[in-house]
Amino acid sequence: MTRARRRDLPAIYDLVSACFPEAPRAIFVAQYERDSTMRLRHARIGREDGRVLAHVRIFARRMLVRGVPVAAGGIGAVATAADARDAGHATALLREAIDQMRRDSIAVSFLFTGIPGFYERLGWRVVHELELSADAREAAALAHDPAVRVRAATGADLGAMLRIYRRASAGGTGAIVRTARTWRDATAWLDEDASFVAQVRGAPVAYLRSRARHFGRQILEAEHLPGHAGAIAALVAAAGQRAAEDGAPLVTLAPEGHALALALQTLPSTRSTPHVRFPEMLRIIDLRTLLDALMPWLRARAAGHRGGKLVLGLRAPDEQRAAVVFEGASARIASVRAEIELDEAGTLRALFGQARASSLVRPRPPAGVARRLDALLPETPLRFWNSDRI
């Protein structure tokens, strides 16, 4: 197992495209050669007799956790040659990738897979998103404010869409931090073919990105400025019209309670489930790095929910442990005995706001402690769009 070299890239493209025949080889080439974040140290390969027989790539990103940007590593293009499977190559490469992410001070990792059990044994955990599908003709007829004008998005709209995205995702959890360059990079492999901007009195207030897939027209993402949630319905109608022309349903993953989910859920044909075929999985890579990044947010929560001393014990994969002490208006990391403890899965879900923190504690804490814990670590919907999948 070793770091890839530039001369290995053609063999890597051949291997990954053979393992994922449903995707064109050009997508994997673009993910290497048109991604400004690509570093060869983030590509790990298994080689035997000069042949590349296994591959894993780290995609260096920054993810918002409670509104705080933290270093994140996406795991993608995990591939093993057909005649080399079941020999532990992928497991060894993933362990190397975890070590590399620690060396790079990456706090968390994310991936998407149809075999979550394989990754669970290495510390990743499923986080649920809502998958929705709707009849395209119903979506095209969705009622919306006539003052909202929808038009096709162009490259000139990138700045406005990026500002809307940043405003909409600020303070949330799960959103990938983007720049204009990384947004343009991703369009090289996303195959967007019908994206729209909504305007009110000539000013962009919302946008929607979509693409054709064999299972339907997929909404990659949709965001809006404050006070303009209604513009999403107009954008859904535009996407529905394009889906109807394709003779395909409208499909998407969307945060629960988001304007996109709410608009689709008004349609009688809409079906939704949190149990998706390729769920997102998260893993804490370095617990202390994550807590250091979150400490200003934790102190702000403590200041808003003062109380006596509360020591919360946290755990992460690879026997990582830490304790956060909430006392009065302060929060700090300390090596002290914890009053209440969370296991690995509970720590991940509590820090990312994917469940009521008190529900993750065993045995259940007293009512007063539970209320304070839930106030300190409130639930928050995961905000991760299709357009950031790798």
C-alpha positions in Angstrom: 0.0 0.0 0.0 1.5 3.3 -1.0 0.8 6.9 -2.1 -0.1 7.2 -5.8 2.2 8.8 -8.3 1.2 10.9 -11.2 2.1 8.2 -13.6 -0.3 5.9 -11.8 -3.3 8.0 -12.8 -4.2 6.3 -16.1 -4.2 2.9 -14.3 -6.3 4.4 -11.5 -8.9 5.7 -14.0 -9.0 2.3 -15.6 -9.5 0.5 -12.3 -12.2 2.9 -10.9 -14.2 3.0 -14.1 -14.1 -0.8 -14.3 -15.4 -1.0 -10.7 -18.1 1.6 -11.4 -19.3 0.9 -14.9 -22.5 2.9 -14.5 -20.3 6.1 -14.5 -18.3 7.4 -17.5 -14.6 7.2 -17.1 -14.5 11.0 -17.8 -16.1 11.7 -14.4 -13.2 10.0 -12.6 -10.6 11.8 -14.8 -12.3 15.1 -14.0 -12.4 14.4 -10.3 -8.6 14.2 -10.4 -7.6 16.6 -13.1 -10.3 19.3 -12.6 -10.3 19.4 -8.8 -8.1 22.2 -7.4 -8.0 20.5 -4.0 -6.5 17.2 -5.3 -3.2 16.2 -3.7 -1.4 13.0 -4.6 -0.7 12.2 -1.0 -4.5 11.8 -0.7 -4.6 9.0 -3.3 -3.6 5.6 -1.8 -3.1 2.5 -4.0 -2.4 -1.2 -3.6 0.2 -2.3 -6.1 1.3 -5.8 -7.0 3.9 -6.7 -9.7 3.6 -3.2 -11.0 -0.2 -3.4 -11.3 -2.6 -1.0 -9.5 -5.2 -3.4 -8.0 -6.8 -1.2 -5.3 -7.5 2.5 -4.7 -8.9 5.0 -2.2 -9.0 8.8 -2.5 -9.4 11.5 0.1 -11.3 14.6 -1.1 -10.1 17.5 1.1 -13.1 19.7 2.0 -14.3 22.0 4.8 -17.6 21.2 6.4 -19.8 23.3 8.7 -20.5 21.7 12.0 -22.8 23.9 14.1 -21.9 26.7 11.8 -18.1 26.2 12.4 -15.9 25.3 9.4 -13.9 22.2 10.2 -11.4 20.3 8.1 -13.2 17.3 6.5 -12.1 14.4 4.3 -14.5 12.9 1.8 -13.7 9.2 1.0 -14.4 8.3 -2.6 -13.5 6.0 -5.6 -12.9 3.0 -3.3 -12.1 0.3 -5.8 -10.5 -3.1 -5.9 -9.9 -5.2 -9.0 -12.3 -8.1 -9.4 -9.6 -10.8 -9.0 -8.1 -9.1 -5.9 -11.2 -8.8 -3.7 -11.7 -10.3 -0.3 -8.0 -10.0 0.5 -8.2 -6.9 2.7 -6.8 -4.3 0.3 -9.7 -1.8 0.7 -9.6 -2.1 4.5 -5.8 -1.5 4.5 -6.1 1.5 2.2 -8.9 3.0 4.3 -6.8 2.6 7.5 -4.0 4.4 5.7 -6.4 7.1 4.6 -7.5 7.6 8.2 -3.9 7.9 9.3 -3.2 10.4 6.5 -6.2 12.5 7.5 -4.9 12.7 11.1 -1.5 13.8 9.8 -3.4 16.6 7.9 -5.3 17.6 11.0 -8.6 16.6 9.4 -11.3 16.4 12.1 -14.1 14.5 10.3 -14.7 12.2 7.3 -17.8 11.6 5.1 -18.6 9.1 2.4 -21.6 7.6 0.5 -22.1 3.9 -0.1 -24.4 1.1 -0.8 -22.6 -1.2 1.6 -22.7 0.7 4.9 -21.8 -2.4 7.0 -18.4 -2.5 5.4 -17.6 1.1 6.6 -19.3 0.8 10.0 -16.7 -1.7 11.2 -14.1 1.0 10.5 -15.9 3.7 12.5 -18.2 5.5 10.0 -21.9 5.8 10.9 -25.0 6.5 8.8 -26.6 9.9 9.1 -30.1 10.1 7.6 -31.2 12.4 4.9 -34.7 12.6 3.4 -35.2 11.2 -0.1 -38.2 12.5 -2.0 -39.7 11.6 -5.4 -42.7 13.2 -7.1 -44.7 13.1 -10.4 -43.1 15.6 -12.8 -46.4 16.9 -14.1 -47.7 17.5 -10.7 -44.5 19.4 -9.8 -44.7 21.4 -13.0 -48.2 22.6 -12.0 -47.1 23.6 -8.4 -48.7 26.9 -7.5 -46.3 29.8 -6.7 -46.1 33.5 -6.4 -46.5 35.1 -9.8 -44.1 37.9 -8.8 -41.2 35.3 -8.9 -39.6 35.1 -12.3 -37.6 32.0 -13.1 -35.0 31.7 -15.8 -32.2 29.4 -16.8 -29.0 29.8 -14.7 -25.8 30.8 -16.5 -22.2 31.0 -15.6 -22.7 34.7 -14.8 -25.0 33.7 -11.9 -22.3 31.9 -10.0 -21.5 34.8 -7.7 -25.1 35.3 -6.8 -25.7 31.6 -6.3 -22.7 31.3 -4.1 -23.8 34.3 -1.9 -27.3 32.7 -1.5 -25.7 29.3 -0.6 -23.4 30.9 2.0 -26.2 32.9 3.5 -28.5 29.8 3.6 -26.0 27.4 5.1 -24.5 29.7 7.7 -24.9 28.4 11.2 -25.9 24.9 10.0 -24.4 21.4 10.0 -23.2 19.3 7.1 -22.8 22.0 4.4 -19.6 21.9 2.5 -17.8 25.3 2.5 -17.4 26.4 -1.2 -15.5 29.0 -3.1 -16.2 30.1 -6.7 -13.3 27.9 -7.8 -14.4 24.7 -6.0 -18.0 25.3 -7.3 -16.6 25.5 -10.9 -14.4 22.4 -10.2 -17.4 20.3 -9.2 -19.4 21.2 -12.3 -16.8 19.3 -14.3 -18.3 16.0 -13.0 -21.8 16.9 -12.0 -23.4 16.9 -15.4 -25.8 19.7 -14.5 -28.1 20.3 -17.5 -31.1 22.3 -16.2 -30.5 24.8 -13.4 -32.6 27.8 -12.6 -32.5 31.2 -10.8 -35.5 32.8 -9.3 -35.7 36.6 -9.3 -37.9 39.1 -7.6 -37.8 42.6 -9.0 -34.8 41.6 -11.0 -32.7 40.4 -8.1 -31.7 36.7 -7.6 -33.4 35.4 -4.4 -33.1 31.6 -5.0 -31.7 28.9 -7.3 -32.1 25.3 -8.1 -29.6 22.9 -9.8 -30.6 19.7 -11.5 -29.4 16.9 -13.8 -30.8 13.9 -15.7 -30.2 10.5 -14.2 -31.5 7.0 -15.2 -33.9 7.1 -12.2 -35.3 10.6 -12.9 -34.5 14.3 -12.9 -32.4 14.8 -9.8 -32.5 18.1 -8.0 -28.9 18.6 -6.8 -29.7 21.4 -4.5 -32.0 24.4 -4.0 -31.4 27.4 -1.7 -33.0 30.8 -1.1 -32.4 34.1 0.7 -34.3 34.8 4.0 -37.9 35.7 3.4 -38.0 34.1 0.0 -38.8 30.4 0.8 -41.8 30.7 -1.6 -39.4 31.1 -4.5 -38.5 27.4 -4.2 -42.0 26.4 -5.4 -41.4 28.3 -8.6 -38.1 26.6 -9.1 -39.6 23.2 -8.4 -42.2 23.9 -11.1 -39.5 24.7 -13.6 -37.6 21.5 -12.7 -40.8 19.6 -12.9 -41.5 20.9 -16.4 -38.0 19.8 -17.5 -38.6 16.4 -15.9 -42.0 16.0 -17.7 -40.2 16.7 -21.0 -37.8 13.9 -20.1 -40.7 11.6 -19.2 -39.1 11.1 -15.7 -40.0 11.7 -12.1 -38.5 14.4 -10.0 -36.2 13.1 -7.3 -34.0 14.7 -4.6 -32.4 14.4 -1.2 -33.3 17.3 1.0 -32.9 18.4 4.6 -36.1 17.8 6.6 -38.1 20.9 7.0 -36.2 22.7 4.2 -38.3 24.7 1.7 -37.6 22.2 -1.0 -38.9 19.3 1.0 -41.9 21.3 2.1 -42.8 22.3 -1.5 -42.6 18.7 -2.7 -44.5 17.4 0.2 -47.6 19.4 -0.8 -47.9 17.2 -3.9 -50.1 14.1 -3.6 -47.7 12.0 -5.6 -44.7 12.7 -3.4 -43.1 9.7 -1.6 -40.4 10.2 1.0 -38.1 8.0 3.1 -35.0 8.5 5.2 -33.7 5.1 4.2 -31.8 5.8 1.0 -29.9 3.4 -1.1 -26.6 5.3 -0.8 -26.7 6.9 2.6 -24.2 9.5 3.8 -21.8 8.2 6.5 -19.7 10.3 9.0 -16.7 9.5 11.1 -14.8 11.5 13.7 -11.2 11.3 12.6 -9.7 13.4 15.5 -11.9 14.1 18.4 -9.7 16.7 20.0 -9.3 18.6 16.7 -13.1 18.7 16.3 -13.7 19.8 19.9 -11.0 22.6 19.6 -12.8 23.9 16.5 -16.2 23.7 18.2 -15.1 25.3 21.5 -16.2 28.9 20.7 -19.6 27.5 19.8 -19.7 25.3 22.9 -18.8 28.3 25.1 -21.5 30.4 23.5 -24.0 27.7 24.2 -22.8 27.5 27.8 -23.2 31.2 28.2 -26.8 31.0 27.0 -27.7 28.1 29.2 -25.9 28.5 32.5 -25.9 26.0 35.2 -23.9 24.0 37.6 -21.0 21.8 36.7 -21.8 19.2 34.0 -19.1 16.9 32.7 -19.9 15.2 29.4 -17.7 12.2 28.4 -17.2 11.7 24.7 -15.8 8.8 22.7 -14.7 8.4 19.0 -13.2 5.5 17.0 -9.7 4.3 17.8 -10.3 4.6 21.5 -10.3 8.4 21.5 -11.8 9.9 24.6 -12.4 13.5 25.9 -14.5 15.3 28.4 -16.2 18.7 28.0 -16.9 20.5 31.3 -19.8 23.0 31.3 -19.8 25.2 34.3 -21.7 28.5 34.7 -21.1 30.4 31.5 -18.0 28.4 30.5 -17.0 25.3 28.6 -13.6 23.6 28.5 -11.9 20.3 27.6 -10.5 18.6 30.6 -9.2 15.2 31.7 -11.7 14.6 34.5 -14.2 11.9 35.4 -17.4 12.4 33.4 -20.8 12.7 35.0 -22.5 11.3 31.9 -21.0 9.4 29.0 -21.7 9.0 25.3 -20.5 6.1 23.2 -18.9 6.6 19.7 -22.2 6.7 17.8 -23.8 8.9 20.5 -20.8 11.4 20.4 -21.1 11.7 16.6 -24.9 12.2 16.7 -24.7 14.7 19.6 -21.9 16.9 18.2 -23.6 17.0 14.8 -27.1 17.5 16.3 -28.6 14.4 14.7 -30.6 13.5 17.8 -31.6 14.9 21.2 -28.4 14.6 23.2 -30.2 13.3 26.3 -31.7 10.4 24.3 -28.2 9.2 23.6 -27.2 8.8 27.2 -27.5 5.5 29.0 -28.9 5.3 31.6 -31.2 8.2 30.9 -30.1 11.3 33.0 -32.3 13.1 35.5 -34.9 15.4 33.9 -33.0 18.6 34.8 -29.7 17.3 33.4 -31.5 16.1 30.2 -33.1 19.5 29.6 -29.8 21.3 30.0 -27.9 18.8 27.8 -30.5 19.2 25.1 -30.2 23.0 25.3 -26.4 22.8 25.1 -26.4 20.4 22.1 -29.7 21.1 20.3 -30.9 19.0 17.3 -30.2 20.5 13.9 -31.2 19.1 10.4 -28.2 17.8 8.4 -27.7 20.1 5.4 -25.8 18.2 2.8 -26.7 18.4 -0.9 -26.3 15.9 -3.8 -24.0 18.4 -5.5 -21.3 17.8 -2.8 -21.4 14.0 -3.1 -18.2 12.4 -4.4 
